[in-house]
């Protein structure tokens, strides 16, 4: 497990299981970069909708991903 500080970065390669979570007490921001963007852009567009179920495995599958462990947070 990695705990990043402000300004840190990490590479999460394609096809390698990984997860992220913001654990701070105050609001925070994360910057993501995807190359190529492919299906991930529509994944986050869908996730930003007010009624989105964040941990719905079918949403991940629709965008070419697979949930391989338990959710970090309840949706």
WOLIN-V984545 format. One record per residue. N is the residue number from 0. RES is the residue in three letters. OMEGA is omega in whole degrees, 0 to 359 (none if undefined). Layout:
n:N res:RES omega:OMEGA
n:N res:RES omega:OMEGA
//
This chain:
n:0 res:UNK omega:176
n:1 res:UNK omega:172
n:2 res:UNK omega:183
n:3 res:UNK omega:177
n:4 res:UNK omega:177
n:5 res:UNK omega:180
n:6 res:UNK omega:178
n:7 res:UNK omega:175
n:8 res:UNK omega:180
n:9 res:UNK omega:177
n:10 res:UNK omega:176
n:11 res:UNK omega:185
n:12 res:UNK omega:175
n:13 res:UNK omega:177
n:14 res:UNK omega:173
n:15 res:UNK omega:182
n:16 res:UNK omega:178
n:17 res:UNK omega:180
n:18 res:UNK omega:177
n:19 res:UNK omega:176
n:20 res:UNK omega:173
n:21 res:UNK omega:185
n:22 res:UNK omega:183
n:23 res:UNK omega:178
n:24 res:UNK omega:180
n:25 res:UNK omega:176
n:26 res:UNK omega:181
n:27 res:UNK omega:179
n:28 res:UNK omega:174
n:29 res:UNK omega:177
n:30 res:UNK omega:179
n:31 res:UNK omega:174
n:32 res:UNK omega:181
n:33 res:UNK omega:178
n:34 res:UNK omega:353
n:35 res:UNK omega:183
n:36 res:UNK omega:177
n:37 res:UNK omega:186
n:38 res:UNK omega:186
n:39 res:UNK omega:179
n:40 res:UNK omega:179
n:41 res:UNK omega:176
n:42 res:UNK omega:181
n:43 res:UNK omega:175
n:44 res:UNK omega:178
n:45 res:UNK omega:181
n:46 res:UNK omega:182
n:47 res:UNK omega:179
n:48 res:UNK omega:184
n:49 res:UNK omega:183
n:50 res:UNK omega:183
n:51 res:UNK omega:173
n:52 res:UNK omega:189
n:53 res:UNK omega:186
n:54 res:UNK omega:180
n:55 res:UNK omega:182
n:56 res:UNK omega:181
n:57 res:UNK omega:177
n:58 res:UNK omega:178
n:59 res:UNK omega:182
n:60 res:UNK omega:179
n:61 res:UNK omega:183
n:62 res:UNK omega:173
n:63 res:UNK omega:179
n:64 res:UNK omega:180
n:65 res:UNK omega:175
n:66 res:UNK omega:184
n:67 res:UNK omega:180
n:68 res:UNK omega:179
n:69 res:UNK omega:179
n:70 res:UNK omega:177
n:71 res:UNK omega:183
n:72 res:UNK omega:174
n:73 res:UNK omega:178
n:74 res:UNK omega:none
//
